[in-house]
Amino acid sequence: MARMQPEDTTYWLVREAFGWSVVLQILWRFPAVPPRADLETFAERLRHSVLNRRLIRARTPFARHRWVHADFAPELLVDQGEILVDEVESWSGTELYSSPLDPERGPAWRLRGTPIADGGFVLSLTALHLIADGRTMVTAAAAALTGTPTDPLAHSPVDSPPPSAAAEDAGYRRPVISWSADRLVDAVRDTALDAVDGVGQVAAAGLGIGRAAVAFTRHRGSDAPGDERPATPRAHVRSPLARNSWATVSVDAAHWESVAGQHGGTTNTLFIAILAGALRASGYSTALKVGVPVSRRGQDDDARGNATAGVSVLLTEDLPPGGDLGPLRRQCKEAFTRLSAGERAPHVHLLPLVSLLPTGLVVRAATAGSGMPDVVASNLGDFADELRCLGGISASAVAFRGIAQGVDPAEPYRFGDGVQSWAMRTGDVWTFSVAAFDEQHFPRPDDLRELLAAELDGWGVEHRMW
């Protein structure tokens, strides 16, 4: 039985506390419309992937909710009309911000495409972050394009509810439900297992408190750089409208590696330097906290949808374009080494405690700290060129990004500070999407694109903006 893991906790908490849905999106831009049959095959294969899961709430206090493989899935959606080339961002943004996804009653993912007036085609795959992290989602998409993906939970028992109205609107197939004595026995068994898990969670929370105390003592007594930095205005002050801007960049992967190597860095450190440089150029003058997500996935049959940890690096000095990436590279290596050695921030050990506490208390504690990093640089990794191919047509590039649906400008909570970015390599193309969450420093929609372009030019990176 697969239970909700600590890595899932954040996305469940913001859903319960704020009504947000953190949604991820993969975008393909094709020079021609893929055959309908190949699009339908892709959608059908996704039905067997880890994305086609749903959550069943625990029946007893303190127990973790559990994951099952859903026995129904959304239909492929292809728009009848077409959009203009300069409408690709607005179309894909609307899909990212409004896909009706639900972890309990479905759908948890959606595949939708639309023709472009120049003869091209844009395809969007959205999914809940609660179901899968970025690398899990892209890996599932790659498996669906090249073969038949398999969810380790595909043969677990499922108590299927009727689809929600949103699910039926999205084309969900209604499952046939039959109640029997066997299902009653299953319900009793699951209740007992939930009770056992609840006791285990109480024990895990106690153990986590002890580990957090040890980690806090080590953190206070070590020479390793912490997250302390000068106070800055809270995110809702810098972003009163809760509105962000986007930019997507594609670069020849070999060229990107060459530029990074010329300056003593890696693809990751050049990535971080460009993001930090754009944020500095927008007016940030304080030390920058950089968050770098790291995959912690083990075997291929790992049933977890989310398996990501993270490290933080504090940038106290500017990284001028064309400068030395060596110091940043050493900082990142030290942070990764600490993570590999099992050193985690104290609050990470408290995650088992989160599900035992009232949501309001958790929210007050979580929002009292330094908040999100100023820069989040998420490199999903390298993927085979097959990820770009559908029906014999190769996409010009594949992009990845994420956002929180349902952020209320009237509330003091925001998803993200500064800039966040997601990068991936598909074949010979390196692509990254950037979201700017700070309306004070990025007041105009084109500010982010202009600052990024200037930073890329400063490093001598030849690039193409979407």
Phi, psi and omega per residue, in radians:
M1 nan 2.199 -3.115
A2 -1.617 2.138 -3.135
R3 -1.809 2.797 3.019
M4 -1.041 2.318 -3.085
Q5 -1.757 2.846 3.115
P6 -0.942 -0.599 -3.140
E7 -1.139 -0.373 3.118
D8 -1.444 -0.301 -2.903
T9 -1.020 -0.759 -3.086
T10 -0.999 -0.781 -3.048
Y11 -1.286 -0.511 3.044
W12 -1.282 -0.699 -3.118
L13 -1.082 -0.824 -3.106
V14 -1.173 -0.475 3.068
R15 -1.205 -0.821 -3.113
E16 -1.235 -0.680 -3.043
A17 -1.457 -0.728 -3.007
F18 -1.987 -0.200 -3.063
G19 1.368 0.310 3.137
W20 -1.479 2.660 2.918
S21 -2.127 1.986 3.097
V22 -1.423 2.053 -2.997
V23 -2.062 2.388 3.076
L24 -1.876 2.698 -3.085
Q25 -2.507 2.349 2.939
I26 -1.885 2.333 -3.137
L27 -2.107 2.314 3.019
W28 -2.032 2.357 2.994
R29 -2.020 1.974 -3.096
F30 -1.784 2.563 3.090
P31 -1.330 -0.222 3.117
A32 -2.566 2.885 -3.122
V33 -1.366 2.119 3.095
P34 -1.143 2.648 3.112
P35 -1.017 2.469 -3.116
R36 -1.009 -0.692 -3.109
A37 -1.072 -0.659 3.141
D38 -1.254 -0.629 3.045
L39 -1.101 -0.731 3.138
E40 -1.174 -0.637 3.082
T41 -1.122 -0.737 3.092
F42 -1.022 -0.821 3.134
A43 -1.095 -0.729 -3.129
E44 -1.134 -0.686 3.118
R45 -1.177 -0.609 3.090
L46 -1.088 -0.437 3.114
R47 -1.065 -0.474 -3.116
H48 -1.690 0.092 -3.056
S49 -1.602 3.083 3.122
V50 -1.171 -0.282 3.131
L51 -1.234 -0.417 -3.057
N52 -1.582 1.040 3.124
R53 -2.064 2.906 3.000
R54 -2.561 2.869 -3.039
L55 -1.828 2.373 3.039
I56 -1.999 2.148 -3.109
R57 -1.185 2.541 3.109
A58 -1.174 2.613 -3.109
R59 -1.577 -0.217 -3.089
T60 -2.199 2.730 -3.134
P61 -1.078 2.574 3.027
F62 1.276 -0.230 3.127
A63 -1.303 2.643 3.084
R64 -1.385 2.547 3.020
H65 -1.165 2.801 -3.069
R66 -2.140 2.700 3.136
W67 -1.766 2.470 2.994
V68 -2.369 2.762 3.043
H69 -1.402 2.190 -3.105
A70 -1.228 2.505 3.140
D71 -1.733 0.323 3.018
F72 -2.544 2.753 -3.003
A73 -2.612 2.773 3.141
P74 -1.293 2.655 3.054
E75 -1.437 2.749 3.032
L76 -1.124 2.400 3.077
L77 -2.022 2.158 3.058
V78 -2.238 2.126 -3.107
D79 -1.132 2.521 -3.135
Q80 -1.345 -0.635 -3.139
G81 -1.500 -2.892 3.103
E82 -2.390 2.778 -3.136
I83 -2.009 2.822 3.076
L84 -1.390 2.815 -3.125
V85 -1.023 -0.737 -3.097
D86 -1.375 0.078 3.076
E87 -1.794 0.057 -3.105
V88 -1.065 -0.767 -3.118
E89 -1.131 -0.757 -3.126
S90 -1.168 -0.680 3.117
W91 -1.135 -0.849 -3.118
S92 -1.193 -0.586 3.084
G93 -1.145 -0.719 3.094
T94 -1.073 -0.711 3.120
E95 -1.140 -0.698 3.133
L96 -1.148 -0.728 -3.050
Y97 -1.482 -0.247 -3.005
S98 -2.264 0.046 3.093
S99 -1.021 2.207 -3.067
P100 -1.415 1.456 -3.076
L101 -1.858 2.481 -3.099
D102 -2.531 2.235 -3.057
P103 -1.306 -0.349 -3.057
E104 -1.727 -0.720 -3.063
R105 -2.001 -0.055 3.068
G106 1.424 2.830 -0.060
P107 -1.387 2.726 3.066
A108 -1.724 -0.166 3.107
W109 -2.646 2.852 3.111
R110 -2.650 2.441 3.092
L111 -2.039 2.112 -3.088
R112 -2.498 2.460 3.122
G113 -2.368 2.861 3.089
T114 -2.620 2.454 3.062
P115 -1.210 2.661 3.068
I116 -1.919 2.555 -3.016
A117 -1.057 -0.431 -3.135
D118 -1.454 0.139 -3.134
G119 1.718 -0.080 -3.139
G120 -1.491 -2.968 -3.072
F121 -2.711 2.414 3.054
V122 -2.058 2.357 -3.101
L123 -2.154 2.317 -3.132
S124 -2.107 2.288 2.968
L125 -2.054 2.036 3.101
T126 -1.932 2.608 3.114
A127 -2.719 2.701 3.103
L128 -1.296 2.327 3.072
H129 -1.103 -0.486 3.084
L130 -1.052 -0.524 -3.141
I131 -1.446 -0.705 -3.028
A132 -2.701 2.498 3.003
D133 -1.420 3.128 -3.017
G134 -1.063 -0.847 -3.103
R135 -1.164 -0.654 3.095
T136 -1.075 -0.731 -3.121
M137 -1.152 -0.795 -3.120
V138 -1.178 -0.677 3.103
T139 -1.091 -0.699 3.098
A140 -1.111 -0.720 3.117
A141 -1.139 -0.724 3.137
A142 -1.108 -0.719 3.121
A143 -1.139 -0.633 3.135
A144 -1.231 -0.482 3.123
L145 -1.400 -0.489 -3.041
T146 -1.910 -0.219 -3.107
G147 -3.020 -2.691 -3.138
T148 -1.894 1.931 3.117
P149 -1.235 2.683 -3.133
T150 -2.232 2.226 3.048
D151 -1.571 2.195 3.103
P152 -0.969 -0.349 -3.131
L153 -1.656 0.144 -2.996
A154 -1.052 -0.466 -3.095
H155 -1.862 0.251 3.101
S156 -1.359 2.670 3.134
P157 -1.146 2.506 -3.084
V158 -2.221 2.240 3.010
D159 -1.731 1.617 -2.963
S160 -1.463 2.104 3.025
P161 -1.475 2.875 3.030
P162 -1.151 2.557 -3.130
P163 -1.091 2.626 3.054
S164 -1.254 2.972 3.112
A165 -1.071 -0.706 3.120
A166 -1.102 -0.640 3.141
A167 -1.157 -0.745 3.140
E168 -1.151 -0.645 3.088
D169 -1.114 -0.544 -3.128
A170 -1.458 0.021 3.070
G171 1.628 0.390 -3.131
Y172 -1.190 2.494 3.033
R173 -1.471 2.252 -3.111
R174 -1.316 2.167 3.124
P175 -1.320 2.716 3.056
V176 -1.540 2.152 -3.065
I177 -1.907 2.257 3.078
S178 -2.342 2.177 3.126
W179 -1.640 2.423 -3.105
S180 -2.598 3.061 3.100
A181 -1.072 -0.636 3.135
D182 -1.089 -0.691 3.137
R183 -1.195 -0.594 3.080
L184 -1.135 -0.723 3.093
V185 -1.086 -0.728 3.111
D186 -1.055 -0.705 -3.134
A187 -1.111 -0.746 3.118
V188 -1.121 -0.747 3.123
R189 -1.075 -0.778 -3.118
D190 -1.135 -0.629 3.095
T191 -1.095 -0.747 3.117
A192 -1.115 -0.739 3.121
L193 -1.139 -0.636 3.083
D194 -1.101 -0.729 -3.139
A195 -1.076 -0.746 3.111
V196 -1.109 -0.734 -3.135
D197 -1.140 -0.644 3.119
G198 -1.059 -0.746 3.091
V199 -1.093 -0.728 3.115
G200 -1.105 -0.625 3.136
Q201 -1.202 -0.643 3.068
V202 -1.076 -0.761 3.104
A203 -1.121 -0.725 3.142
A204 -1.119 -0.633 3.117
A205 -1.134 -0.731 3.103
G206 -1.102 -0.741 3.102
L207 -1.127 -0.672 3.128
G208 -1.124 -0.652 3.099
I209 -1.073 -0.742 3.113
G210 -1.109 -0.760 3.136
R211 -1.156 -0.651 3.128
A212 -1.126 -0.674 3.117
A213 -1.100 -0.748 3.114
V214 -1.126 -0.774 -3.134
A215 -1.117 -0.650 3.135
F216 -1.154 -0.729 3.122
T217 -1.115 -0.754 3.124
R218 -1.132 -0.723 -3.120
H219 -1.100 -0.736 -3.111
R220 -1.236 -0.487 -3.065
G221 -1.714 -0.035 -3.077
S222 -1.627 2.894 3.071
D223 -1.618 -0.005 -3.118
A224 -1.176 2.460 -3.129
P225 -1.092 2.394 3.133
G226 -1.730 -2.827 -3.113
D227 -1.743 0.115 -3.084
E228 -1.148 2.445 3.133
R229 -2.806 2.838 3.131
P230 -1.023 2.591 -3.126
A231 -1.122 2.445 3.106
T232 -2.231 2.758 3.107
P233 -1.019 2.513 -3.124
R234 -1.168 2.769 -3.001
A235 -1.023 -0.657 -3.076
H236 -1.238 -0.355 3.078
V237 -1.336 -0.706 3.134
R238 -1.343 -0.353 -3.101
S239 -2.297 1.217 -3.054
P240 -1.114 -0.501 -3.101
L241 -1.638 -0.034 -3.091
A242 0.905 0.836 -3.075
R243 -2.160 2.323 -3.142
N244 -2.106 2.817 3.097
S245 -2.006 2.798 -3.017
W246 -2.214 2.651 2.959
A247 -2.625 2.439 3.122
T248 -2.234 2.331 -3.030
V249 -2.208 2.379 3.016
S250 -2.095 2.423 -3.091
V251 -2.425 2.560 2.993
D252 -1.061 2.197 -3.013
A253 -1.096 -0.714 3.139
A254 -1.129 -0.670 3.114
H255 -1.133 -0.751 3.133
W256 -1.036 -0.813 3.141
E257 -1.105 -0.672 -3.139
S258 -1.113 -0.803 3.138
V259 -1.087 -0.771 3.131
A260 -1.050 -0.783 -3.129
G261 -1.136 -0.617 3.122
Q262 -1.069 -0.426 -3.095
H263 -1.921 0.329 3.059
G264 1.302 0.400 -3.083
G265 -2.133 -2.953 3.095
T266 -2.128 3.043 3.085
T267 -1.005 -0.654 -3.133
N268 -1.203 -0.781 -3.080
T269 -1.221 -0.595 3.038
L270 -1.127 -0.708 3.084
F271 -0.988 -0.868 -3.135
I272 -1.120 -0.752 -3.099
A273 -1.071 -0.706 -3.128
I274 -1.199 -0.718 3.101
L275 -1.131 -0.813 3.140
A276 -1.110 -0.680 3.128
G277 -1.111 -0.708 3.107
A278 -1.132 -0.671 3.132
L279 -1.197 -0.716 3.068
R280 -1.050 -0.777 -3.104
A281 -1.130 -0.402 3.123
S282 -1.356 -0.207 3.095
G283 2.189 -0.011 3.104
Y284 -1.228 2.199 -3.101
S285 -2.047 -0.123 -3.129
T286 -1.560 3.025 3.032
A287 -1.044 2.509 -3.092
L288 -1.852 2.231 3.033
K289 -1.592 2.097 -3.114
V290 -1.868 2.174 3.059
G291 -1.765 2.278 -3.130
V292 -2.145 1.806 3.093
P293 -1.126 2.538 -3.121
V294 -2.337 2.235 3.112
S295 -1.203 2.360 3.100
R296 -2.069 0.420 -3.097
R297 -1.326 2.454 -3.139
G298 -1.775 -1.907 -3.060
Q299 -1.246 2.846 3.132
D300 -1.109 -0.463 -3.110
D301 -1.610 0.294 3.065
D302 -1.085 2.079 -3.038
A303 -1.445 -0.100 -3.101
R304 -1.224 2.388 3.026
G305 -1.398 -0.673 3.099
N306 -1.955 2.198 3.134
A307 -2.540 0.977 -3.054
T308 -2.160 2.291 2.972
A309 -1.870 -2.944 -3.142
G310 -2.809 2.714 3.054
V311 -2.169 2.765 3.116
S312 -2.108 2.457 3.075
V313 -2.237 2.317 -3.121
L314 -1.781 2.086 3.141
L315 -1.750 1.884 -3.103
T316 -1.668 -0.235 3.140
E317 -2.180 2.773 3.118
D318 -1.199 2.673 3.006
L319 -1.991 1.538 -3.072
P320 -1.128 2.487 3.110
P321 -0.944 2.320 -3.136
G322 1.458 0.128 -3.106
G323 -1.488 -2.912 -3.092
D324 -1.547 2.120 3.114
L325 -1.568 -0.019 -3.096
G326 -1.005 -0.879 3.136
P327 -1.036 -0.727 3.096
L328 -1.118 -0.697 3.116
R329 -1.052 -0.721 3.126
R330 -1.183 -0.696 3.095
Q331 -1.036 -0.808 -3.125
C332 -1.131 -0.722 -3.138
K333 -1.091 -0.715 3.108
E334 -1.104 -0.708 3.131
A335 -1.146 -0.738 3.115
F336 -1.148 -0.641 3.119
T337 -1.115 -0.727 3.112
R338 -1.111 -0.685 3.113
L339 -1.130 -0.774 -3.141
S340 -1.092 -0.526 3.127
A341 -1.410 0.000 3.096
G342 1.612 0.097 3.121
E343 -1.388 2.111 3.135
R344 -2.223 2.726 3.054
A345 -1.074 2.543 -3.073
P346 -0.909 -0.698 -3.047
H347 -1.150 -0.411 -3.125
V348 -1.095 -0.649 -3.122
H349 -1.223 -0.252 -3.112
L350 -1.575 -0.008 -3.100
L351 -1.014 -0.689 3.077
P352 -1.055 -0.417 -3.139
L353 -1.332 -0.453 -3.028
V354 -0.997 -0.757 -3.084
S355 -1.236 -0.205 -3.126
L356 -1.653 -0.200 -3.057
L357 -1.791 2.712 3.048
P358 -1.027 2.450 -3.077
T359 -1.014 -0.717 -3.126
G360 -1.049 -0.698 3.128
L361 -1.148 -0.727 3.126
V362 -1.105 -0.739 -3.133
V363 -1.088 -0.772 3.140
R364 -1.093 -0.686 3.142
A365 -1.222 -0.723 -3.075
A366 -1.218 -0.583 -3.074
T367 -1.584 0.012 3.138
A368 -1.517 -0.226 -3.073
G369 -1.552 -2.748 -3.067
S370 -1.385 -0.139 3.036
G371 1.399 -2.774 -3.106
M372 -1.190 2.730 2.995
P373 -1.080 2.737 3.068
D374 -1.253 -0.564 3.126
V375 -2.280 2.245 2.988
V376 -2.036 2.073 -3.107
A377 -2.030 1.721 -3.062
S378 -1.841 1.940 3.093
N379 -1.752 1.929 -3.102
L380 -1.293 -0.297 3.080
G381 1.919 -2.955 -3.105
D382 -1.734 2.401 3.121
F383 -2.285 2.604 -3.109
A384 -1.104 2.741 -3.118
D385 -1.077 -0.338 3.116
E386 -1.050 -0.408 3.106
L387 -1.096 -0.390 -3.126
R388 -1.571 -0.162 -2.971
C389 -1.813 2.289 3.094
L390 -2.541 2.083 3.122
G391 1.087 0.571 3.139
G392 1.392 0.067 3.139
I393 -1.939 2.292 -3.118
S394 -1.752 2.223 3.097
A395 -1.180 2.569 3.091
S396 -1.136 -0.539 3.074
A397 -2.966 2.861 3.089
V398 -2.178 2.269 -3.116
A399 -2.079 2.743 3.141
F400 -2.347 2.512 3.094
R401 -2.829 3.022 -3.131
G402 -2.678 2.820 -3.094
I403 -2.805 2.928 3.019
A404 -1.872 2.124 3.024
Q405 -1.373 2.582 2.991
G406 1.511 0.253 3.107
V407 -1.244 2.168 -3.065
D408 -1.662 2.037 3.141
P409 -1.053 -0.388 -3.123
A410 -1.339 -0.283 3.137
E411 -1.655 2.730 -3.082
P412 -1.467 0.248 -3.081
Y413 -1.910 2.460 -3.128
R414 -2.349 2.685 3.057
F415 -1.743 1.761 3.070
G416 1.713 2.461 2.982
D417 -2.035 2.820 3.005
G418 0.966 -2.090 3.132
V419 -2.282 2.555 3.013
Q420 -2.219 2.536 -3.096
S421 -2.535 2.613 3.140
W422 -2.249 2.193 -3.101
A423 -2.122 2.667 3.055
M424 -2.775 2.656 3.060
R425 -1.931 2.213 3.043
T426 -2.128 1.911 -3.086
G427 1.127 -2.080 -3.089
D428 -1.805 0.307 -3.098
V429 -2.124 2.269 3.037
W430 -1.819 2.140 -3.076
T431 -2.278 2.386 3.029
F432 -2.427 2.443 3.067
S433 -1.848 2.464 -3.097
V434 -2.201 2.356 3.035
A435 -2.027 2.280 3.063
A436 -1.830 2.193 -3.034
F437 -1.847 0.059 -3.014
D438 -1.940 1.820 -3.084
E439 -1.286 -0.390 3.104
Q440 -1.222 -0.708 -3.084
H441 -1.629 -0.307 3.073
F442 -2.240 1.174 -3.020
P443 -1.226 -0.537 -3.112
R444 -1.786 2.565 -3.126
P445 -0.970 -0.556 -3.080
D446 -1.556 -0.065 -3.093
D447 -1.042 -0.788 -3.106
L448 -1.081 -0.815 -3.137
R449 -1.048 -0.757 -3.097
E450 -1.165 -0.742 -3.127
L451 -1.205 -0.677 3.086
L452 -1.137 -0.763 -3.141
A453 -1.065 -0.724 3.133
A454 -1.136 -0.691 3.136
E455 -1.165 -0.767 3.101
L456 -1.084 -0.745 3.099
D457 -1.084 -0.681 -3.135
G458 -1.111 -0.540 3.093
W459 -1.550 -0.055 3.140
G460 1.331 0.529 -3.127
V461 -1.680 2.031 3.030
E462 -1.330 2.251 -2.969
H463 -2.549 2.925 3.073
R464 -2.288 2.142 3.084
M465 -1.491 2.388 3.059
W466 -1.259 nan nan
